Amino acid sequence: MNKIKVGIIGTGYIGDSHIETIRRLGKLELTAVADVHYDLAKTKAEFFGVEKCYKSVDELIADKDIQVVHNCTPTNLHLEINEKIIRAGKHVFSEKPLGKTSAESAKMLEILKDYPDTVAGLNFCYRMNGLIQDAKNRIAAGEIGQPYLVHGSYLQDWLLYETDYNWRIEPEYTGVSRCVGDIGSHWMDLAQIMTGAKIVEVCANTVIALPVRKKPTTQVETFAVNTNQDYEEVKVETEDYAGVLLKFDNGASGIFQCSEISAGRKCFIDIEIDGSAASFQWNQQISDQMWKGHRDRNNEQIMRNPNIMTAQAKKYTHLAAGHPEGWNDAFKNNLDAYYGFIMEGKKMGKDPCDFATFKEGHYLMRLTEAIIKSGKERRWISLDEV
Ligand SMILES: NC(=O)c1ccc[n+]([C@@H]2O[C@H](COP(=O)([O-])OP(=O)(O)OC[C@H]3O[C@@H](n4cnc5c(N)ncnc54)[C@H](O)[C@@H]3O)[C@@H](O)[C@H]2O)c1
């Protein structure tokens, strides 16, 4: 079998996960990595046994062997680098959020119109957990009746202290939103794909709980604790928290909150869909289980079990029941779906796919902007307004 040759740009926190996941899929060969911090890229290339290591984005993209490029750089570089990858005639797998603004994500959709054979995927990886795919199919088949309510949260604590710092704090890098764009977008993606409905109106309370932060004089790695004592005080312009009321196009209502300042919460994604017949609830930190709520009989605690999952979800589960699958496995499913699409010669916009597309990424950017606008203007915002 001819393996697909892959390059990765950005070998920071999430870059590592891309490297490991690519290595788990037999149909792929990780050919090269690149990072503006060449020493970091070199260390990773040596550790993971990657053949080539480049100093710049342009060098990696110019490598004729490479067919697909993963963009794992900070959000401010997504448009610029994705555009280069697409115009070089390569497939692109980008990190989310798709851009700093919806104008940027719209531009990427425009560019893609000239490259109909390009497969452009986005790493909204939580949706590819086997049980989420299973619940999606069960909800579509009517198992919980008509979805009435969708509620939950995505909570973290890694930016709780004023000394916590990362490029995500700064609009120059993160764009119009921090907490909603970075983690709320994952929750909204789950809400939309599980219900098969779109969020069309939002009403938000966005909060900057720490208006001033101590920015260290050296960059702090994502999720790492800052040990640098030298800092400057900076004014914060991006939200630490958002609480959002939602309306869906199928008539369902919802509410979610996202926070990066909730002590003790690490990657607490919780989502519940309450339908006319039953409810489903799932939490990412115990992602091998799902709860099903009933009114007239005992509730059920469902353990992921390949033997009794819906046929369409079986391809996204690999271990026997009782052997927990988690975040890494959802990520693997995501890349498996994306690369399967390429290998089968499928076309974006024509063939259905389970991985997130740039079109979906653009919609989530619009939702993010609507939430920020709603928070500023203190009113309901319809998606038509952004
Ligand atoms: N899908 C997920 O669950 C998930 C999780 C974490 C991060 N992310 C996304 O991944 C992206 C990166 O986040 P991160 O936490 O890994 O950040 P990070 O800061 O840890 O890593 C980014 C890397 O990009 C490199 N870089 C910066 N400018 C570059 C350039 N011009 N050329 C080449 N390399 C460059 C940096 O040196 C760094 O190594 C963000 O958009 C973030 O939202 C997604």
The ligand as a Tripos MOL2 file, in Angstrom:
@<TRIPOS>MOLECULE
LIG
   44    48     1     0     0
SMALL
NO_CHARGES

@<TRIPOS>ATOM
      1 N1         -8.4340   20.1760   18.8270 N.am      1 LIG1
      2 C1         -8.0850   20.3660   20.0860 C.2       1 LIG1
      3 O1         -8.6290   19.7470   20.9880 O.2       1 LIG1
      4 C2         -7.0010   21.3700   20.3990 C.ar      1 LIG1
      5 C3         -6.3020   21.3110   21.6220 C.ar      1 LIG1
      6 C4         -5.2670   22.2390   21.8310 C.ar      1 LIG1
      7 C5         -4.9880   23.2060   20.8850 C.ar      1 LIG1
      8 N2         -5.7280   23.2680   19.7320 N.ar      1 LIG1
      9 C6         -5.4670   24.3040   18.7060 C.3       1 LIG1
     10 O2         -4.1650   24.0880   18.1560 O.3       1 LIG1
     11 C7         -3.5510   25.3350   17.8460 C.3       1 LIG1
     12 C8         -2.1780   25.3750   18.5280 C.3       1 LIG1
     13 O3         -2.3970   25.3380   19.9190 O.3       1 LIG1
     14 P1         -1.2710   24.7850   20.9300 P.3       1 LIG1
     15 O4         -1.9040   24.7370   22.2610 O.co2     1 LIG1
     16 O5         -0.6430   23.5640   20.3870 O.co2     1 LIG1
     17 O6         -0.2310   25.9870   20.8880 O.3       1 LIG1
     18 P2          1.3160   25.9210   21.2130 P.3       1 LIG1
     19 O7          1.7350   27.3100   21.4680 O.co2     1 LIG1
     20 O8          1.5880   24.8850   22.2490 O.co2     1 LIG1
     21 O9          1.9730   25.3930   19.8440 O.3       1 LIG1
     22 C9          2.0030   26.1540   18.6650 C.3       1 LIG1
     23 C10         3.3000   25.8740   17.9430 C.3       1 LIG1
     24 O10         3.3060   26.6050   16.7080 O.3       1 LIG1
     25 C11         4.6130   27.1310   16.5320 C.3       1 LIG1
     26 N3          4.6050   28.2750   15.6240 N.ar      1 LIG1
     27 C12         4.2530   29.5480   15.9100 C.ar      1 LIG1
     28 N4          4.4200   30.3190   14.8090 N.ar      1 LIG1
     29 C13         4.8770   29.5060   13.8150 C.ar      1 LIG1
     30 C14         5.2470   29.7260   12.4620 C.ar      1 LIG1
     31 N5          5.1750   30.9370   11.8900 N.pl3     1 LIG1
     32 N6          5.6980   28.6760   11.7510 N.ar      1 LIG1
     33 C15         5.7990   27.4390   12.3140 C.ar      1 LIG1
     34 N7          5.4630   27.1920   13.6020 N.ar      1 LIG1
     35 C16         5.0000   28.2050   14.3360 C.ar      1 LIG1
     36 C17         5.0690   27.5040   17.9240 C.3       1 LIG1
     37 O11         6.4830   27.6490   17.9920 O.3       1 LIG1
     38 C18         4.5340   26.3410   18.7330 C.3       1 LIG1
     39 O12         5.4810   25.2980   18.8330 O.3       1 LIG1
     40 C19        -4.4970   26.4280   18.3210 C.3       1 LIG1
     41 O13        -5.2260   26.9400   17.2270 O.3       1 LIG1
     42 C20        -5.4340   25.7090   19.2820 C.3       1 LIG1
     43 O14        -6.7450   26.2480   19.3070 O.3       1 LIG1
     44 C21        -6.7140   22.3680   19.4880 C.ar      1 LIG1
@<TRIPOS>BOND
     1     1     2 1
     2     2     3 2
     3     2     4 1
     4     4     5 ar
     5     4    44 ar
     6     5     6 ar
     7     6     7 ar
     8     7     8 ar
     9     8     9 1
    10     8    44 ar
    11     9    10 1
    12     9    42 1
    13    10    11 1
    14    11    12 1
    15    11    40 1
    16    12    13 1
    17    13    14 1
    18    14    15 2
    19    14    16 1
    20    14    17 1
    21    17    18 1
    22    18    19 2
    23    18    20 1
    24    18    21 1
    25    21    22 1
    26    22    23 1
    27    23    24 1
    28    23    38 1
    29    24    25 1
    30    25    26 1
    31    25    36 1
    32    26    27 ar
    33    26    35 ar
    34    27    28 ar
    35    28    29 ar
    36    29    30 ar
    37    29    35 ar
    38    30    31 1
    39    30    32 ar
    40    32    33 ar
    41    33    34 ar
    42    34    35 ar
    43    36    37 1
    44    36    38 1
    45    38    39 1
    46    40    41 1
    47    40    42 1
    48    42    43 1
@<TRIPOS>SUBSTRUCTURE
     1 LIG1         1 GROUP 0 **** ****
